[in-house]
Amino acid sequence: GTRFRPLSFEVPKPLFPVAGVPMVQHHIEACAKVPGMKEILLMGFYQPHEALSRFLVSAQQEFKIPIRYLQEYAALGTGGGIYHFRDQILSGGPEAFFVLNADVCSEFPLQEMLDFWQQHGDVHSFVMLGTTANRTQALNYGCIVANADTHEVLHYVEKPSTFVSEIINCGIYLFTPAIFQHIGDVFQRNQQELVLEESSNGWQRAEVIRLEQDVFTALAGSGKLYVYKTDGFWSQIKSAGSAIYASRLYLNQYSQCHPERLAQNKPGGPIIRGNVYIHPTASVDSTAVLGPNVSVGKGVTVGAGVRVRESIVLHGASLHDHTCVLNTIVGWDSTIGRWARVEGTPSDPNPNDPYAKIDSETLFRDGRLTPSITILGCSVTIPAEVVILNSIVLPHKELSRSYKNQIIL
């Protein structure tokens, strides 16, 4: 989660709250709905720590399904991790299993992928979820060329340099145990190459396997790999700015699947515009105006006359009277003084292009900070009556004046 700093300093990126719940809980919820789902395994390179253990315990109780965390001894790539833990994955004798990247937000049409796989009849085939991007943005993703009738993947290229296809890989797959044979082939090949190279840290390099470049590129055109195209929402969550966009997509979905999570206008309550999530323990003044696309975490205090839109306010933060917070992530336990204005520039996809995706913006362009979402790290104090614009403030800073387009270290 390096591009997710300074927020990933405090919590592993998959536990960062998007639309009021940890990012990876949306994945778990989708998996738990699939009939016959036996267990959920989280894999990663994070040290198992308190926040993760707490999350696993509460998620198991809520979704009534065993959830375990398997820690990689080194970062093994998107295929190396599942190959390393293949015995754990296969221990229950599964007919098939899903693999989901933690940093995507989606409607997760898992049941539809399962139906599609069963209709195709070949028990040894694999399915990847695809969606449509526009021609220029497709180059930033894995591109899929498929047979229009059978949906078989004929050609796969990860981040091509020229246009290949507007169907892109969503990072959500349905595999059968047969996939390990293909990943094993890559592992063997890597080992042979290392023997020839005699490189010093060879033991680790053979284990690092990328599903996209190493496995899918080889599987394409072999009749084993199919694409299921979705028209539902999908986005990557690479940078902190994209978390606000993902939050909007999920909040939008809540009206169908979790109406209880959306705040309503009530007498004596704050003014709600559009989709807003407010944690039950937050205290929000009745004269505050929130929304659209706002998520307010645990124990947050929002004072009189505060205006918040297109923002995530994390737990324990305090917004004093008459502050204005727009396109901002307010870090844990941060404080914004009275009449202060904290504002960022949204990095949303083009609203007029139905296939536009969020751009993975670089932090700097021409030596200058690209205007984007304003991020306050944890325990940041913003004084009264200042303006903070397009800035990133690292944790535990106490500011004394206004800032614009800066990273405050």
Beta strands, then each sheet from edge to edge (+ up, - down):
strand 1: 17-18
strand 2: 21-22
strand 3: 40-44
strand 4: 67-71
strand 5: 97-100
strand 6: 104-106
strand 7: 126-132
strand 8: 142-146
strand 9: 153-158
strand 10: 167-175
strand 11: 225-229
strand 12: 234-236
strand 13: 271-272
strand 14: 276-278
strand 15: 283-284
strand 16: 289-290
strand 17: 294-296
strand 18: 301-302
strand 19: 307-309
strand 20: 311-313
strand 21: 318-319
strand 22: 324-326
strand 23: 328-330
strand 24: 335-336
strand 25: 341-343
strand 26: 364-365
strand 27: 368-369
strand 28: 374-376
strand 29: 381-382
strand 30: 387-389
strand 31: 392-393
strand 32: 403-404
strand 33: 407-408
sheet 1: 1+ 2-
sheet 2: 3+ 4+
sheet 3: 5+ 10- 7+ 11+
sheet 4: 6+ 12-
sheet 5: 8+ 9-
sheet 6: 13+ 16+ 19+ 22+ 25+ 30+ 32+
sheet 7: 14+ 17+ 20+ 23+ 28+ 31+ 33+
sheet 8: 15+ 18+ 21+ 24+ 29+
sheet 9: 26+ 27-
end
